[in-house]
Amino acid sequence: MNTLTDAKRHIDSFSRPTGYNTYAWNVAKKMALEVWECYLNKRPFTRSINYFCKEFYMMIQTPEGQYIVPKSSFRTLS
């Protein structure tokens, strides 16, 4: 992925998990897009990542499965 449009398309390809309300899902997607924006602009993402659905963590991986932020940024991974 080389553009924010590509990243948004990637993020939007995930379905909202069961038990996640629409508001929480939109917040998770917005956060994932912020992570991608930093990555694409070669800026560090300095906020702590604390989301609890596996889909969020998949959103912030390259198509090859590599995280775009260091795992040390994750407060909790479940």
mmCIF file of the N, C-alpha and C atoms, coordinates in Angstrom:
data_MODEL
# 
_entry.id   MODEL 
# 
loop_
_atom_site.group_PDB 
_atom_site.id 
_atom_site.type_symbol 
_atom_site.label_atom_id 
_atom_site.label_alt_id 
_atom_site.label_comp_id 
_atom_site.label_asym_id 
_atom_site.label_entity_id 
_atom_site.label_seq_id 
_atom_site.pdbx_PDB_ins_code 
_atom_site.Cartn_x 
_atom_site.Cartn_y 
_atom_site.Cartn_z 
_atom_site.occupancy 
_atom_site.B_iso_or_equiv 
_atom_site.pdbx_formal_charge 
_atom_site.auth_seq_id 
_atom_site.auth_comp_id 
_atom_site.auth_asym_id 
_atom_site.auth_atom_id 
_atom_site.pdbx_PDB_model_num 
ATOM 1   N N  . MET A 1 1  ? 0.838   -1.176  0.000  1.00 0.00 ? 1  MET A N  1 
ATOM 2   C CA . MET A 1 1  ? 0.000   0.000   0.000  1.00 0.00 ? 1  MET A CA 1 
ATOM 3   C C  . MET A 1 1  ? 0.879   1.233   0.000  1.00 0.00 ? 1  MET A C  1 
ATOM 4   N N  . ASN A 1 2  ? 0.585   2.100   -0.927 1.00 0.00 ? 2  ASN A N  1 
ATOM 5   C CA . ASN A 1 2  ? 1.421   3.292   -1.066 1.00 0.00 ? 2  ASN A CA 1 
ATOM 6   C C  . ASN A 1 2  ? 0.672   4.589   -0.852 1.00 0.00 ? 2  ASN A C  1 
ATOM 7   N N  . THR A 1 3  ? -0.646  4.538   -0.749 1.00 0.00 ? 3  THR A N  1 
ATOM 8   C CA . THR A 1 3  ? -1.426  5.760   -0.578 1.00 0.00 ? 3  THR A CA 1 
ATOM 9   C C  . THR A 1 3  ? -2.440  5.580   0.547  1.00 0.00 ? 3  THR A C  1 
ATOM 10  N N  . LEU A 1 4  ? -2.924  6.702   1.038  1.00 0.00 ? 4  LEU A N  1 
ATOM 11  C CA . LEU A 1 4  ? -3.951  6.663   2.069  1.00 0.00 ? 4  LEU A CA 1 
ATOM 12  C C  . LEU A 1 4  ? -5.247  6.057   1.517  1.00 0.00 ? 4  LEU A C  1 
ATOM 13  N N  . THR A 1 5  ? -5.506  6.271   0.238  1.00 0.00 ? 5  THR A N  1 
ATOM 14  C CA . THR A 1 5  ? -6.679  5.664   -0.396 1.00 0.00 ? 5  THR A CA 1 
ATOM 15  C C  . THR A 1 5  ? -6.579  4.144   -0.373 1.00 0.00 ? 5  THR A C  1 
ATOM 16  N N  . ASP A 1 6  ? -5.389  3.614   -0.671 1.00 0.00 ? 6  ASP A N  1 
ATOM 17  C CA . ASP A 1 6  ? -5.168  2.163   -0.593 1.00 0.00 ? 6  ASP A CA 1 
ATOM 18  C C  . ASP A 1 6  ? -5.382  1.667   0.839  1.00 0.00 ? 6  ASP A C  1 
ATOM 19  N N  . ALA A 1 7  ? -4.852  2.423   1.806  1.00 0.00 ? 7  ALA A N  1 
ATOM 20  C CA . ALA A 1 7  ? -4.983  2.027   3.211  1.00 0.00 ? 7  ALA A CA 1 
ATOM 21  C C  . ALA A 1 7  ? -6.449  2.033   3.632  1.00 0.00 ? 7  ALA A C  1 
ATOM 22  N N  . LYS A 1 8  ? -7.191  3.045   3.224  1.00 0.00 ? 8  LYS A N  1 
ATOM 23  C CA . LYS A 1 8  ? -8.621  3.115   3.565  1.00 0.00 ? 8  LYS A CA 1 
ATOM 24  C C  . LYS A 1 8  ? -9.368  1.941   2.950  1.00 0.00 ? 8  LYS A C  1 
ATOM 25  N N  . ARG A 1 9  ? -9.054  1.605   1.730  1.00 0.00 ? 9  ARG A N  1 
ATOM 26  C CA . ARG A 1 9  ? -9.694  0.457   1.070  1.00 0.00 ? 9  ARG A CA 1 
ATOM 27  C C  . ARG A 1 9  ? -9.387  -0.828  1.852  1.00 0.00 ? 9  ARG A C  1 
ATOM 28  N N  . HIS A 1 10 ? -8.141  -0.962  2.297  1.00 0.00 ? 10 HIS A N  1 
ATOM 29  C CA . HIS A 1 10 ? -7.732  -2.125  3.104  1.00 0.00 ? 10 HIS A CA 1 
ATOM 30  C C  . HIS A 1 10 ? -8.537  -2.167  4.405  1.00 0.00 ? 10 HIS A C  1 
ATOM 31  N N  . ILE A 1 11 ? -8.608  -1.049  5.090  1.00 0.00 ? 11 ILE A N  1 
ATOM 32  C CA . ILE A 1 11 ? -9.324  -0.965  6.367  1.00 0.00 ? 11 ILE A CA 1 
ATOM 33  C C  . ILE A 1 11 ? -10.805 -1.266  6.171  1.00 0.00 ? 11 ILE A C  1 
ATOM 34  N N  . ASP A 1 12 ? -11.388 -0.706  5.125  1.00 0.00 ? 12 ASP A N  1 
ATOM 35  C CA . ASP A 1 12 ? -12.816 -0.904  4.864  1.00 0.00 ? 12 ASP A CA 1 
ATOM 36  C C  . ASP A 1 12 ? -13.148 -2.325  4.419  1.00 0.00 ? 12 ASP A C  1 
ATOM 37  N N  . SER A 1 13 ? -12.137 -3.118  4.103  1.00 0.00 ? 13 SER A N  1 
ATOM 38  C CA . SER A 1 13 ? -12.390 -4.497  3.672  1.00 0.00 ? 13 SER A CA 1 
ATOM 39  C C  . SER A 1 13 ? -12.744 -5.412  4.843  1.00 0.00 ? 13 SER A C  1 
ATOM 40  N N  . PHE A 1 14 ? -12.553 -4.943  6.073  1.00 0.00 ? 14 PHE A N  1 
ATOM 41  C CA . PHE A 1 14 ? -12.844 -5.750  7.250  1.00 0.00 ? 14 PHE A CA 1 
ATOM 42  C C  . PHE A 1 14 ? -14.279 -5.519  7.707  1.00 0.00 ? 14 PHE A C  1 
ATOM 43  N N  . SER A 1 15 ? -14.932 -6.585  8.104  1.00 0.00 ? 15 SER A N  1 
ATOM 44  C CA . SER A 1 15 ? -16.297 -6.502  8.626  1.00 0.00 ? 15 SER A CA 1 
ATOM 45  C C  . SER A 1 15 ? -16.271 -6.216  10.116 1.00 0.00 ? 15 SER A C  1 
ATOM 46  N N  . ARG A 1 16 ? -17.265 -5.467  10.563 1.00 0.00 ? 16 ARG A N  1 
ATOM 47  C CA . ARG A 1 16 ? -17.387 -5.165  11.995 1.00 0.00 ? 16 ARG A CA 1 
ATOM 48  C C  . ARG A 1 16 ? -17.618 -6.467  12.752 1.00 0.00 ? 16 ARG A C  1 
ATOM 49  N N  . PRO A 1 17 ? -16.795 -6.712  13.783 1.00 0.00 ? 17 PRO A N  1 
ATOM 50  C CA . PRO A 1 17 ? -16.941 -7.959  14.543 1.00 0.00 ? 17 PRO A CA 1 
ATOM 51  C C  . PRO A 1 17 ? -18.230 -7.974  15.371 1.00 0.00 ? 17 PRO A C  1 
ATOM 52  N N  . THR A 1 18 ? -18.719 -9.155  15.598 1.00 0.00 ? 18 THR A N  1 
ATOM 53  C CA . THR A 1 18 ? -19.888 -9.339  16.449 1.00 0.00 ? 18 THR A CA 1 
ATOM 54  C C  . THR A 1 18 ? -19.589 -8.759  17.824 1.00 0.00 ? 18 THR A C  1 
ATOM 55  N N  . GLY A 1 19 ? -20.526 -7.994  18.351 1.00 0.00 ? 19 GLY A N  1 
ATOM 56  C CA . GLY A 1 19 ? -20.358 -7.412  19.675 1.00 0.00 ? 19 GLY A CA 1 
ATOM 57  C C  . GLY A 1 19 ? -19.757 -6.018  19.658 1.00 0.00 ? 19 GLY A C  1 
ATOM 58  N N  . TYR A 1 20 ? -19.250 -5.580  18.519 1.00 0.00 ? 20 TYR A N  1 
ATOM 59  C CA . TYR A 1 20 ? -18.710 -4.224  18.390 1.00 0.00 ? 20 TYR A CA 1 
ATOM 60  C C  . TYR A 1 20 ? -19.815 -3.332  17.859 1.00 0.00 ? 20 TYR A C  1 
ATOM 61  N N  . ASN A 1 21 ? -20.153 -2.271  18.603 1.00 0.00 ? 21 ASN A N  1 
ATOM 62  C CA . ASN A 1 21 ? -21.177 -1.378  18.091 1.00 0.00 ? 21 ASN A CA 1 
ATOM 63  C C  . ASN A 1 21 ? -20.583 -0.488  16.994 1.00 0.00 ? 21 ASN A C  1 
ATOM 64  N N  . THR A 1 22 ? -21.446 0.160   16.270 1.00 0.00 ? 22 THR A N  1 
ATOM 65  C CA . THR A 1 22 ? -21.016 0.957   15.120 1.00 0.00 ? 22 THR A CA 1 
ATOM 66  C C  . THR A 1 22 ? -20.049 2.055   15.525 1.00 0.00 ? 22 THR A C  1 
ATOM 67  N N  . TYR A 1 23 ? -20.314 2.721   16.639 1.00 0.00 ? 23 TYR A N  1 
ATOM 68  C CA . TYR A 1 23 ? -19.439 3.806   17.090 1.00 0.00 ? 23 TYR A CA 1 
ATOM 69  C C  . TYR A 1 23 ? -18.032 3.276   17.372 1.00 0.00 ? 23 TYR A C  1 
ATOM 70  N N  . ALA A 1 24 ? -17.929 2.208   18.135 1.00 0.00 ? 24 ALA A N  1 
ATOM 71  C CA . ALA A 1 24 ? -16.617 1.638   18.480 1.00 0.00 ? 24 ALA A CA 1 
ATOM 72  C C  . ALA A 1 24 ? -15.885 1.194   17.218 1.00 0.00 ? 24 ALA A C  1 
ATOM 73  N N  . TRP A 1 25 ? -16.595 0.617   16.268 1.00 0.00 ? 25 TRP A N  1 
ATOM 74  C CA . TRP A 1 25 ? -15.986 0.163   15.031 1.00 0.00 ? 25 TRP A CA 1 
ATOM 75  C C  . TRP A 1 25 ? -15.441 1.338   14.231 1.00 0.00 ? 25 TRP A C  1 
ATOM 76  N N  . ASN A 1 26 ? -16.212 2.415   14.157 1.00 0.00 ? 26 ASN A N  1 
ATOM 77  C CA . ASN A 1 26 ? -15.752 3.597   13.421 1.00 0.00 ? 26 ASN A CA 1 
ATOM 78  C C  . ASN A 1 26 ? -14.532 4.228   14.075 1.00 0.00 ? 26 ASN A C  1 
ATOM 79  N N  . VAL A 1 27 ? -14.480 4.215   15.403 1.00 0.00 ? 27 VAL A N  1 
ATOM 80  C CA . VAL A 1 27 ? -13.302 4.730   16.113 1.00 0.00 ? 27 VAL A CA 1 
ATOM 81  C C  . VAL A 1 27 ? -12.084 3.863   15.804 1.00 0.00 ? 27 VAL A C  1 
ATOM 82  N N  . ALA A 1 28 ? -12.259 2.554   15.808 1.00 0.00 ? 28 ALA A N  1 
ATOM 83  C CA . ALA A 1 28 ? -11.149 1.644   15.504 1.00 0.00 ? 28 ALA A CA 1 
ATOM 84  C C  . ALA A 1 28 ? -10.644 1.873   14.079 1.00 0.00 ? 28 ALA A C  1 
ATOM 85  N N  . LYS A 1 29 ? -11.561 2.034   13.135 1.00 0.00 ? 29 LYS A N  1 
ATOM 86  C CA . LYS A 1 29 ? -11.166 2.266   11.744 1.00 0.00 ? 29 LYS A CA 1 
ATOM 87  C C  . LYS A 1 29 ? -10.460 3.610   11.587 1.00 0.00 ? 29 LYS A C  1 
ATOM 88  N N  . LYS A 1 30 ? -10.934 4.615   12.296 1.00 0.00 ? 30 LYS A N  1 
ATOM 89  C CA . LYS A 1 30 ? -10.286 5.935   12.241 1.00 0.00 ? 30 LYS A CA 1 
ATOM 90  C C  . LYS A 1 30 ? -8.870  5.853   12.797 1.00 0.00 ? 30 LYS A C  1 
ATOM 91  N N  . MET A 1 31 ? -8.700  5.133   13.896 1.00 0.00 ? 31 MET A N  1 
ATOM 92  C CA . MET A 1 31 ? -7.374  4.969   14.493 1.00 0.00 ? 31 MET A CA 1 
ATOM 93  C C  . MET A 1 31 ? -6.451  4.220   13.540 1.00 0.00 ? 31 MET A C  1 
ATOM 94  N N  . ALA A 1 32 ? -6.954  3.176   12.904 1.00 0.00 ? 32 ALA A N  1 
ATOM 95  C CA . ALA A 1 32 ? -6.145  2.418   11.951 1.00 0.00 ? 32 ALA A CA 1 
ATOM 96  C C  . ALA A 1 32 ? -5.700  3.313   10.794 1.00 0.00 ? 32 ALA A C  1 
ATOM 97  N N  . LEU A 1 33 ? -6.576  4.184   10.334 1.00 0.00 ? 33 LEU A N  1 
ATOM 98  C CA . LEU A 1 33 ? -6.217  5.086   9.246  1.00 0.00 ? 33 LEU A CA 1 
ATOM 99  C C  . LEU A 1 33 ? -5.152  6.083   9.697  1.00 0.00 ? 33 LEU A C  1 
ATOM 100 N N  . GLU A 1 34 ? -5.229  6.548   10.940 1.00 0.00 ? 34 GLU A N  1 
ATOM 101 C CA . GLU A 1 34 ? -4.190  7.434   11.485 1.00 0.00 ? 34 GLU A CA 1 
ATOM 102 C C  . GLU A 1 34 ? -2.841  6.719   11.532 1.00 0.00 ? 34 GLU A C  1 
ATOM 103 N N  . VAL A 1 35 ? -2.855  5.452   11.918 1.00 0.00 ? 35 VAL A N  1 
ATOM 104 C CA . VAL A 1 35 ? -1.622  4.668   11.962 1.00 0.00 ? 35 VAL A CA 1 
ATOM 105 C C  . VAL A 1 35 ? -1.028  4.584   10.561 1.00 0.00 ? 35 VAL A C  1 
ATOM 106 N N  . TRP A 1 36 ? -1.863  4.273   9.571  1.00 0.00 ? 36 TRP A N  1 
ATOM 107 C CA . TRP A 1 36 ? -1.391  4.194   8.191  1.00 0.00 ? 36 TRP A CA 1 
ATOM 108 C C  . TRP A 1 36 ? -0.885  5.535   7.688  1.00 0.00 ? 36 TRP A C  1 
ATOM 109 N N  . GLU A 1 37 ? -1.554  6.623   8.051  1.00 0.00 ? 37 GLU A N  1 
ATOM 110 C CA . GLU A 1 37 ? -1.116  7.943   7.606  1.00 0.00 ? 37 GLU A CA 1 
ATOM 111 C C  . GLU A 1 37 ? 0.292   8.240   8.114  1.00 0.00 ? 37 GLU A C  1 
ATOM 112 N N  . CYS A 1 38 ? 0.548   7.946   9.373  1.00 0.00 ? 38 CYS A N  1 
ATOM 113 C CA . CYS A 1 38 ? 1.891   8.136   9.925  1.00 0.00 ? 38 CYS A CA 1 
ATOM 114 C C  . CYS A 1 38 ? 2.899   7.260   9.191  1.00 0.00 ? 38 CYS A C  1 
ATOM 115 N N  . TYR A 1 39 ? 2.555   6.018   8.985  1.00 0.00 ? 39 TYR A N  1 
ATOM 116 C CA . TYR A 1 39 ? 3.450   5.078   8.308  1.00 0.00 ? 39 TYR A CA 1 
ATOM 117 C C  . TYR A 1 39 ? 3.792   5.563   6.899  1.00 0.00 ? 39 TYR A C  1 
ATOM 118 N N  . LEU A 1 40 ? 2.790   5.961   6.151  1.00 0.00 ? 40 LEU A N  1 
ATOM 119 C CA . LEU A 1 40 ? 3.009   6.397   4.770  1.00 0.00 ? 40 LEU A CA 1 
ATOM 120 C C  . LEU A 1 40 ? 3.800   7.698   4.683  1.00 0.00 ? 40 LEU A C  1 
ATOM 121 N N  . ASN A 1 41 ? 3.663   8.538   5.714  1.00 0.00 ? 41 ASN A N  1 
ATOM 122 C CA . ASN A 1 41 ? 4.402   9.804   5.753  1.00 0.00 ? 41 ASN A CA 1 
ATOM 123 C C  . ASN A 1 41 ? 5.722   9.694   6.509  1.00 0.00 ? 41 ASN A C  1 
ATOM 124 N N  . LYS A 1 42 ? 6.080   8.455   6.856  1.00 0.00 ? 42 LYS A N  1 
ATOM 125 C CA . LYS A 1 42 ? 7.346   8.162   7.550  1.00 0.00 ? 42 LYS A CA 1 
ATOM 126 C C  . LYS A 1 42 ? 7.495   8.950   8.855  1.00 0.00 ? 42 LYS A C  1 
ATOM 127 N N  . ARG A 1 43 ? 6.372   9.040   9.577  1.00 0.00 ? 43 ARG A N  1 
ATOM 128 C CA . ARG A 1 43 ? 6.351   9.666   10.899 1.00 0.00 ? 43 ARG A CA 1 
ATOM 129 C C  . ARG A 1 43 ? 6.042   8.594   11.924 1.00 0.00 ? 43 ARG A C  1 
ATOM 130 N N  . PRO A 1 44 ? 6.627   8.686   13.098 1.00 0.00 ? 44 PRO A N  1 
ATOM 131 C CA . PRO A 1 44 ? 6.306   7.693   14.131 1.00 0.00 ? 44 PRO A CA 1 
ATOM 132 C C  . PRO A 1 44 ? 4.881   7.898   14.647 1.00 0.00 ? 44 PRO A C  1 
ATOM 133 N N  . PHE A 1 45 ? 4.239   6.814   14.953 1.00 0.00 ? 45 PHE A N  1 
ATOM 134 C CA . PHE A 1 45 ? 2.924   6.874   15.602 1.00 0.00 ? 45 PHE A CA 1 
ATOM 135 C C  . PHE A 1 45 ? 3.192   6.799   17.087 1.00 0.00 ? 45 PHE A C  1 
ATOM 136 N N  . THR A 1 46 ? 2.905   7.860   17.808 1.00 0.00 ? 46 THR A N  1 
ATOM 137 C CA . THR A 1 46 ? 3.344   7.959   19.200 1.00 0.00 ? 46 THR A CA 1 
ATOM 138 C C  . THR A 1 46 ? 2.273   7.607   20.224 1.00 0.00 ? 46 THR A C  1 
ATOM 139 N N  . ARG A 1 47 ? 1.054   7.426   19.786 1.00 0.00 ? 47 ARG A N  1 
ATOM 140 C CA . ARG A 1 47 ? -0.013  7.079   20.730 1.00 0.00 ? 47 ARG A CA 1 
ATOM 141 C C  . ARG A 1 47 ? 0.038   5.586   21.044 1.00 0.00 ? 47 ARG A C  1 
ATOM 142 N N  . SER A 1 48 ? -0.441  5.242   22.226 1.00 0.00 ? 48 SER A N  1 
ATOM 143 C CA . SER A 1 48 ? -0.540  3.836   22.597 1.00 0.00 ? 48 SER A CA 1 
ATOM 144 C C  . SER A 1 48 ? -1.741  3.217   21.884 1.00 0.00 ? 48 SER A C  1 
ATOM 145 N N  . ILE A 1 49 ? -1.589  1.990   21.441 1.00 0.00 ? 49 ILE A N  1 
ATOM 146 C CA . ILE A 1 49 ? -2.658  1.291   20.742 1.00 0.00 ? 49 ILE A CA 1 
ATOM 147 C C  . ILE A 1 49 ? -3.319  0.333   21.719 1.00 0.00 ? 49 ILE A C  1 
ATOM 148 N N  . ASN A 1 50 ? -4.617  0.516   21.930 1.00 0.00 ? 50 ASN A N  1 
ATOM 149 C CA . ASN A 1 50 ? -5.338  -0.269  22.912 1.00 0.00 ? 50 ASN A CA 1 
ATOM 150 C C  . ASN A 1 50 ? -6.719  -0.636  22.376 1.00 0.00 ? 50 ASN A C  1 
ATOM 151 N N  . TYR A 1 51 ? -6.766  -1.520  21.421 1.00 0.00 ? 51 TYR A N  1 
ATOM 152 C CA . TYR A 1 51 ? -8.031  -2.004  20.873 1.00 0.00 ? 51 TYR A CA 1 
ATOM 153 C C  . TYR A 1 51 ? -8.097  -3.502  21.062 1.00 0.00 ? 51 TYR A C  1 
ATOM 154 N N  . PHE A 1 52 ? -9.288  -4.024  21.171 1.00 0.00 ? 52 PHE A N  1 
ATOM 155 C CA . PHE A 1 52 ? -9.428  -5.402  21.605 1.00 0.00 ? 52 PHE A CA 1 
ATOM 156 C C  . PHE A 1 52 ? -10.042 -6.342  20.581 1.00 0.00 ? 52 PHE A C  1 
ATOM 157 N N  . CYS A 1 53 ? -10.097 -5.944  19.340 1.00 0.00 ? 53 CYS A N  1 
ATOM 158 C CA . CYS A 1 53 ? -10.589 -6.892  18.341 1.00 0.00 ? 53 CYS A CA 1 
ATOM 159 C C  . CYS A 1 53 ? -9.453  -7.225  17.387 1.00 0.00 ? 53 CYS A C  1 
ATOM 160 N N  . LYS A 1 54 ? -9.414  -8.475  16.977 1.00 0.00 ? 54 LYS A N  1 
ATOM 161 C CA . LYS A 1 54 ? -8.323  -8.928  16.105 1.00 0.00 ? 54 LYS A CA 1 
ATOM 162 C C  . LYS A 1 54 ? -8.343  -8.198  14.773 1.00 0.00 ? 54 LYS A C  1 
ATOM 163 N N  . GLU A 1 55 ? -9.520  -7.770  14.322 1.00 0.00 ? 55 GLU A N  1 
ATOM 164 C CA . GLU A 1 55 ? -9.630  -7.074  13.043 1.00 0.00 ? 55 GLU A CA 1 
ATOM 165 C C  . GLU A 1 55 ? -8.834  -5.780  13.036 1.00 0.00 ? 55 GLU A C  1 
ATOM 166 N N  . PHE A 1 56 ? -8.824  -5.069  14.155 1.00 0.00 ? 56 PHE A N  1 
ATOM 167 C CA . PHE A 1 56 ? -8.048  -3.828  14.217 1.00 0.00 ? 56 PHE A CA 1 
ATOM 168 C C  . PHE A 1 56 ? -6.574  -4.112  13.969 1.00 0.00 ? 56 PHE A C  1 
ATOM 169 N N  . TYR A 1 57 ? -6.058  -5.125  14.617 1.00 0.00 ? 57 TYR A N  1 
ATOM 170 C CA . TYR A 1 57 ? -4.639  -5.454  14.459 1.00 0.00 ? 57 TYR A CA 1 
ATOM 171 C C  . TYR A 1 57 ? -4.327  -5.928  13.045 1.00 0.00 ? 57 TYR A C  1 
ATOM 172 N N  . MET A 1 58 ? -5.298  -6.557  12.392 1.00 0.00 ? 58 MET A N  1 
ATOM 173 C CA . MET A 1 58 ? -5.112  -6.965  11.009 1.00 0.00 ? 58 MET A CA 1 
ATOM 174 C C  . MET A 1 58 ? -5.109  -5.738  10.086 1.00 0.00 ? 58 MET A C  1 
ATOM 175 N N  . MET A 1 59 ? -5.865  -4.716  10.455 1.00 0.00 ? 59 MET A N  1 
ATOM 176 C CA . MET A 1 59 ? -5.917  -3.483  9.658  1.00 0.00 ? 59 MET A CA 1 
ATOM 177 C C  . MET A 1 59 ? -4.572  -2.772  9.609  1.00 0.00 ? 59 MET A C  1 
ATOM 178 N N  . ILE A 1 60 ? -3.777  -2.929  10.654 1.00 0.00 ? 60 ILE A N  1 
ATOM 179 C CA . ILE A 1 60 ? -2.506  -2.210  10.715 1.00 0.00 ? 60 ILE A CA 1 
ATOM 180 C C  . ILE A 1 60 ? -1.330  -3.112  10.360 1.00 0.00 ? 60 ILE A C  1 
ATOM 181 N N  . GLN A 1 61 ? -1.609  -4.073  9.490  1.00 0.00 ? 61 GLN A N  1 
ATOM 182 C CA . GLN A 1 61 ? -0.577  -4.942  8.935  1.00 0.00 ? 61 GLN A CA 1 
ATOM 183 C C  . GLN A 1 61 ? -0.529  -4.752  7.427  1.00 0.00 ? 61 GLN A C  1 
ATOM 184 N N  . THR A 1 62 ? 0.651   -4.946  6.888  1.00 0.00 ? 62 THR A N  1 
ATOM 185 C CA . THR A 1 62 ? 0.789   -4.938  5.433  1.00 0.00 ? 62 THR A CA 1 
ATOM 186 C C  . THR A 1 62 ? 0.101   -6.182  4.882  1.00 0.00 ? 62 THR A C  1 
ATOM 187 N N  . PRO A 1 63 ? -0.152  -6.235  3.583  1.00 0.00 ? 63 PRO A N  1 
ATOM 188 C CA . PRO A 1 63 ? -0.727  -7.447  3.004  1.00 0.00 ? 63 PRO A CA 1 
ATOM 189 C C  . PRO A 1 63 ? 0.130   -8.693  3.264  1.00 0.00 ? 63 PRO A C  1 
ATOM 190 N N  . GLU A 1 64 ? 1.415   -8.490  3.528  1.00 0.00 ? 64 GLU A N  1 
ATOM 191 C CA . GLU A 1 64 ? 2.321   -9.613  3.839  1.00 0.00 ? 64 GLU A CA 1 
ATOM 192 C C  . GLU A 1 64 ? 2.261   -10.018 5.308  1.00 0.00 ? 64 GLU A C  1 
ATOM 193 N N  . GLY A 1 65 ? 1.474   -9.302  6.124  1.00 0.00 ? 65 GLY A N  1 
ATOM 194 C CA . GLY A 1 65 ? 1.317   -9.661  7.529  1.00 0.00 ? 65 GLY A CA 1 
ATOM 195 C C  . GLY A 1 65 ? 2.268   -8.976  8.484  1.00 0.00 ? 65 GLY A C  1 
ATOM 196 N N  . GLN A 1 66 ? 3.007   -7.980  8.031  1.00 0.00 ? 66 GLN A N  1 
ATOM 197 C CA . GLN A 1 66 ? 3.939   -7.240  8.892  1.00 0.00 ? 66 GLN A CA 1 
ATOM 198 C C  . GLN A 1 66 ? 3.238   -6.034  9.514  1.00 0.00 ? 66 GLN A C  1 
ATOM 199 N N  . TYR A 1 67 ? 3.374   -5.879  10.829 1.00 0.00 ? 67 TYR A N  1 
ATOM 200 C CA . TYR A 1 67 ? 2.795   -4.702  11.488 1.00 0.00 ? 67 TYR A CA 1 
ATOM 201 C C  . TYR A 1 67 ? 3.520   -3.447  11.015 1.00 0.00 ? 67 TYR A C  1 
ATOM 202 N N  . ILE A 1 68 ? 2.776   -2.349  10.887 1.00 0.00 ? 68 ILE A N  1 
ATOM 203 C CA . ILE A 1 68 ? 3.373   -1.095  10.423 1.00 0.00 ? 68 ILE A CA 1 
ATOM 204 C C  . ILE A 1 68 ? 3.815   -0.215  11.586 1.00 0.00 ? 68 ILE A C  1 
ATOM 205 N N  . VAL A 1 69 ? 3.585   -0.665  12.796 1.00 0.00 ? 69 VAL A N  1 
ATOM 206 C CA . VAL A 1 69 ? 4.090   -0.007  14.010 1.00 0.00 ? 69 VAL A CA 1 
ATOM 207 C C  . VAL A 1 69 ? 4.748   -1.085  14.864 1.00 0.00 ? 69 VAL A C  1 
ATOM 208 N N  . PRO A 1 70 ? 5.680   -0.700  15.722 1.00 0.00 ? 70 PRO A N  1 
ATOM 209 C CA . PRO A 1 70 ? 6.303   -1.713  16.581 1.00 0.00 ? 70 PRO A CA 1 
ATOM 210 C C  . PRO A 1 70 ? 5.272   -2.325  17.543 1.00 0.00 ? 70 PRO A C  1 
ATOM 211 N N  . LYS A 1 71 ? 5.390   -3.610  17.776 1.00 0.00 ? 71 LYS A N  1 
ATOM 212 C CA . LYS A 1 71 ? 4.470   -4.279  18.702 1.00 0.00 ? 71 LYS A CA 1 
ATOM 213 C C  . LYS A 1 71 ? 4.536   -3.670  20.095 1.00 0.00 ? 71 LYS A C  1 
ATOM 214 N N  . SER A 1 72 ? 5.621   -2.992  20.419 1.00 0.00 ? 72 SER A N  1 
ATOM 215 C CA . SER A 1 72 ? 5.729   -2.342  21.728 1.00 0.00 ? 72 SER A CA 1 
ATOM 216 C C  . SER A 1 72 ? 4.723   -1.208  21.876 1.00 0.00 ? 72 SER A C  1 
ATOM 217 N N  . SER A 1 73 ? 4.106   -0.771  20.768 1.00 0.00 ? 73 SER A N  1 
ATOM 218 C CA . SER A 1 73 ? 3.065   0.253   20.820 1.00 0.00 ? 73 SER A CA 1 
ATOM 219 C C  . SER A 1 73 ? 1.744   -0.310  21.332 1.00 0.00 ? 73 SER A C  1 
ATOM 220 N N  . PHE A 1 74 ? 1.607   -1.638  21.315 1.00 0.00 ? 74 PHE A N  1 
ATOM 221 C CA . PHE A 1 74 ? 0.349   -2.260  21.720 1.00 0.00 ? 74 PHE A CA 1 
ATOM 222 C C  . PHE A 1 74 ? 0.282   -2.369  23.218 1.00 0.00 ? 74 PHE A C  1 
ATOM 223 N N  . ARG A 1 75 ? -0.765  -1.821  23.779 1.00 0.00 ? 75 ARG A N  1 
ATOM 224 C CA . ARG A 1 75 ? -0.966  -1.972  25.215 1.00 0.00 ? 75 ARG A CA 1 
ATOM 225 C C  . ARG A 1 75 ? -1.476  -3.368  25.510 1.00 0.00 ? 75 ARG A C  1 
ATOM 226 N N  . THR A 1 76 ? -2.384  -3.858  24.676 1.00 0.00 ? 76 THR A N  1 
ATOM 227 C CA . THR A 1 76 ? -2.955  -5.192  24.828 1.00 0.00 ? 76 THR A CA 1 
ATOM 228 C C  . THR A 1 76 ? -3.231  -5.749  23.452 1.00 0.00 ? 76 THR A C  1 
ATOM 229 N N  . LEU A 1 77 ? -2.891  -6.999  23.235 1.00 0.00 ? 77 LEU A N  1 
ATOM 230 C CA . LEU A 1 77 ? -3.193  -7.650  21.963 1.00 0.00 ? 77 LEU A CA 1 
ATOM 231 C C  . LEU A 1 77 ? -3.947  -8.940  22.279 1.00 0.00 ? 77 LEU A C  1 
ATOM 232 N N  . SER A 1 78 ? -5.185  -9.003  21.788 1.00 0.00 ? 78 SER A N  1 
ATOM 233 C CA . SER A 1 78 ? -5.961  -10.222 22.060 1.00 0.00 ? 78 SER A CA 1 
ATOM 234 C C  . SER A 1 78 ? -6.556  -10.759 20.795 1.00 0.00 ? 78 SER A C  1 
# 
